[in-house]
Amino acid sequence: MTTAQRWARRLVPLALLLVWLGVGGTLGPYAGKLGEVATNDQAAFLPRSAESTRVLDARKAFDQSETVLAVVVWTADGERFTADRREEATRAVAALAGEPGVVGRPSPALLSDDREALQAVVQLEPDLGDELPTALDAVREAAGDVPGTRAQIAGPAASQADLSDAFAGIDGLLLGVALGAVLLILLLVYRSVLLPFLIILGSVLALGLACAVVYALAERDVVRVDGQVQGILSILVIGAATDYALLLAARFREELAVRGDRAAAAVAAVRRSCGAITASAATVALGLLALLAGDLTNNRALGPVGAIGIVCSVLTTLTFLPAALALLGRTAYWPSRPKPPQESAQGSGVWRRVAGLVSARPRRTWAVTALLLAVCAAFAPSLSSKGVPLDEIFVNDAPSVAAQRTVGEHFPGGSGNPAIVIADAGRAEEVTAAARATEGVASAGAVSASGRPGAGKPLVADGRVRVDVTLRAAADSEAAKATVERLRENVHAVPGAGALVGGYTAQQYDTQQTAARDRTVIVPIVLGVILLILTVLLRSLLVPVLLVATVGLNFLATLGVSALVFRHLLGFGGTDASVPLYGFVFLVALGVDYNIFLMSRVREEALAHGNRRGVLRGLTTTGGVITSAGVVLAATFAALMVIPLAFLVQIAFIVAFGVLLDTLVVRSLLVPALMIDIGPRAWWPSALARREEPRPRETAAAAPSG
């Protein structure tokens, strides 16, 4: 080796490290700034073509200024309100006119039919941001001036404030919990001082780069980000970067034991693991990009953001980590030492025993495993994805939820959250009459110039009128959604009205219907992409189908277990409409990841030792690193549970449980047993399918003795 080559082997890794440290120092702060371009306005994530979305655009003509509503409700421990108390409440909120953030004059206090509650509506500016809690505090303070009563605030403004509060710790708490869990697991599993910190640093660098790219795109309205997407991005990048790093570090350790030369070992490790890592990343990135084929804007928002995170994870894994390992060599694994090749191939005692079980009774192993998964999958249809009721959106009892519960106890369920009908002005009376005649409707009236329904001559804008329809059932209930269906049928039937029905309940209904349609479009695309990638990587037609089928069975089994846990342990009445689709994309793509890690190594070993020994060598060699990667990924997704939102808790459980099930059962038992039972035919049409299988020893060893 020439002097120039020796210097190149030292300077290239050093230069890569310096570049990445510069990237981290420059772009790292964006991990904490992403919230500046995030929005928690759920209206921004509605279906693009839905009727309720068109109503949102049409109703702007009727609003002199855009507002967000805060609904004040007073109760007095079961006492009936008098006319004097009602006037006091009206005067109390009227004093808010002209206060910072308040638009116009609050409505007079409305008395409930049971005379045990009062309700008033205060309009707030829509873009208060961090000032929203201050504005709500002012409303709460004014409402509290009515003696002998308890004042609560419900409505969109209060819900938005609670959402912002739930996401307040996402930059620090979530990241700290996730990184702490990963670090602890790596220290316990690898018993190395330096390697876990290298892997954590690589994932942090990937996250900083990803957040900077997403920040730049979101600032230019190329992508949309909310707290949920932001949280998933952090977890996805940390988990994926750690998984890929573990695979490369394990390969470097093997190569270092063979070659001794740090730089040569790093190059060989990248060369021999690059295919599996890039194929694994491609399945996740393309699976996420498949979300762009859907109509639900929230799905479309996650797709490109998640794909950016995966690309950044691969970049750090294939550049930063090899450079660090090339400079540190054996020091990275201190106090442990790289294993000699034969010891590495045999794996740990645990995985030799697992290989022995699979080798001795492959058919019984896969049959029993598949049966257990099928039993779990039988409960999957019981998982309801019709949306999360308002009182279950937050894991804890948020103030806005408690206030909305009070409103529902004394006023019509849809009070303060009406269905909104936009129709031709010439058909205003017919449309209003059709709305009133709809089963489940409490009242309906055209909005006047004062902004109140039925309080004068209807306000006409662009030849259209707005009719507010109060539903009898709670706005987030299945009964309310059924009423919206009937309401649409009735007002659509008014000739020449061109009526459209929107509002909160209609938005929930449209989101649910669109999510169901998106699943029928996106699921086949994801499966097709994964099958194509696996076919190219493994050069086989049967093995890819086999792997996708096993991962699909794992997904259904996970949904079945989740249905039981959500209903009987966590008390959830249902899941968000997007949860099954998100669970599918993450579990199928990430589940295939581990099978790619396994089967790419199995194919490599099978080329030298035949199918059976190749399967067993691949299982024992990769068992420890893939299991560690699965535990790490499960722990990172479980960190989402620190955010008190049902949607993220549900996603966290589904992905964490599903990844563990896939890692410990599907990849360890089901897939290897099937591969051994089918034999070399599984590799058809590649040359491996035509190789004569050597007579195996039915033992756990199946690995060479030297």
Summary of the structure (lengths in Angstrom):
residues: 706
radius of gyration: 29.7
end to end distance: 29.9
largest distance: 97.4
contacts: 2640
relative contact order: 0.12
helix: 68%
strand: 8%
